[in-house]
Amino acid sequence: MGVNMNESTESVASKLHQRLEQQNKFLLILDDVWEEIALDALGVPRPEVHGGCKIILTTRFFDVCRDMKTDAVLKMDVLNDVEAWELFCQNAGTVATLEHIKPLAKEVARECGGLPLAIIVMGTSMREKKMVELWKDALSELQNSVPYNIKGIEDKVYKPLKWSYDSLGNNIKSCFLYCSLYPEDFSIEIRELVQCWLAEGLIDKQKNYDDIHNRGAAVVEYLKDCCLLEDGHLKDTVKMHDVIRDVAIWIATSVEVKYKSLVRSGISLSQISEGELSRSVRRVSFMFNRIKELPDGVPLCSKASTLLLQDNLFLQRVPQGFLIAFQALKVLNMGGTQICRLPDSICLLHQLEALLLRDCSHLQEIPPLDGLQKLLVLDCCATRVKELPKRDGAIE
């Protein structure tokens, strides 16, 4: 086109437009687009004007497709198990098929969630490693979302995916990270998620119930459009892709101090390790485990705003001293447990805004909640509670 490096953008766009107008057909590929591109300013004839023009763009955001008025949208699915294993072996080499390594290698490949980039980086990092201990360590680090010792994972997988997170507004960032408190591949009820977001102050409390629900649904859809959430297995649920969840946990545990989380959900825990709790943690999740007993006293978690204990099917009692360590709680979920009553110390949780007890089939009564003046949401569905305690102020 005879373009001079010192020419203005407008001059270059004009020359490009003249050159493309002379072509009977041309294909333009725009890769990794983050926001709308003005084709006119770029000098690209629009497809509706130039019949031989075809444009393909790739993006992480459905909003970009809408803004650029694409004719067709194709969502790229992750690799299936067979395709993922083949790609992993191509990068890991023959070591992945050794008899004593293969079972672990398949587990490592599966932890990559079908994402080609993660599979390539992980396979390459394990190439020629024949010690079983190294594969067990790699698998453990992936499962715990802390792959600090796996070469390339943080720089080549986690940090590129974090760019999508960085593009979010502050409250939506927090909404996104909140989803990582739930177990891997877990279908999260949107209704419950919105209740928690409301209690955490991520949705305007001044709105009426319908407006709150609508706002929550809009946030969920926005995160889905950014490919950070996807439809769950059940109606009105969402879930996180395994690797996206790993990135969220990595952000919440090592990058964003104000959202620092302790996530131990869905890993078959039988007891809580008190040493993991600290003053700095903001959100704690021990949900969907096999915890039978809670310690009567734990280190003070004075900044923790959320505590998730739901779906510990064998949990029958909450000691008085346990909740005293969490006096800044805004969200407490003990649903799906076998508790028969709540400890009186729950009245010390003066900041509590959401108390979720759904499916506590043995729960028969709730103590007076006079100390919980900020309580907005009380969920007692599918319990034996016949009468709610009297309290000033509205509860959902």
VENVEN-V341512 format. One line per field, one symbol per residue. ss: DSSP state (H for helix, E for strand, L for the rest). phi: phi as a letter, one per 30 degrees, with the letter a starting at -180 (. if undefined). psi: psi as a letter, one per 40 degrees, with the letter a starting at -180 (. if undefined). A space follows every 10 residues. Layout:
ss=???
phi=???
psi=???
This chain:
ss=LLLLLLLLHH HHHHHHHHHH HLLLLEEEEE EEELLLLLHH HHLLLLLLLL LLEEEEEEEL LHHHHHHLLL LLLLLLLLLL HHHHHHHHHH HHLHHHHLHH HHHHHHHHHH HLLLLHHHHH HHHHHLLLLL LHHHHHHHHH HHHLLLLLLL LLHHHHHHHH HHHHHHLLLH HHHHHHHHHH HLLLLLLEEH HHHHHHHHHL LLLLLLLLHH HHHHHHHHHH HHHHHLLLLE ELLLLLEEEL LHHHHHHHHH HHHHLLHHHL EEELLLLLLL LLLHHHLLLL LLEEELLLLL LLLLLLLLLL LLLLLEEELL LLLLLLLLLH HHHHLLLLLL EEELLLLLLL LLLHHHHHLL LLLEEELLLL LLLLLLLLLL LLLLLLEEEL LLLLLLLLLL LLLLLL
phi=.idcdddded dddddddddd ddddbacccc chdcaecddd ddjcddedcc dccbbcbcac bdeddddchd dbbbdddddd dddddddddd cdidedcded ceeddddddd ddiidedddd dddddceicc dedddddddd dddchbddcc ejdddccddd ddedddddde ddeddddedd dddeiddcdd edddeddddd idbedddded ddddddddde ddddddicbb eddcdhbbbc dedddeddde ddcbccddce bccbcibidc addddddadd dcbbbcdhbb dcbcddbbed cdcdcbbcbd icdcdcbcde dddddbdcec bbcbdiccdc acdddddddd cdcbccbeid dcdcabdece dcdcdcbbcc eiccdcbddd adjdbd
psi=efhhdeiidd dddddddddd dehdiihhhh hfheihhhdd deehiidedh dehhhhiiie hddddddefi dihhhhiiii dddddddddd ddaeddeide dddddddddd eefehddddd dddddehehe hddddddddd dddefgfdeh hddddedddd ddddddeiid ddddddddde diihfhhhhd ddddddddde eeiheeiidd dddddddddd dddddefeii hadiifiiih iddddddddd dededgdefh ihhfifffie ihhdeeiide hdhhhfifaf hdiiidhiih geehehhhei fgdeheihid edddefeehd hhhfififid iiidedeege ehdhhheheg eehdihihfd egeehdhhhe ifaehdhiii iiiih.
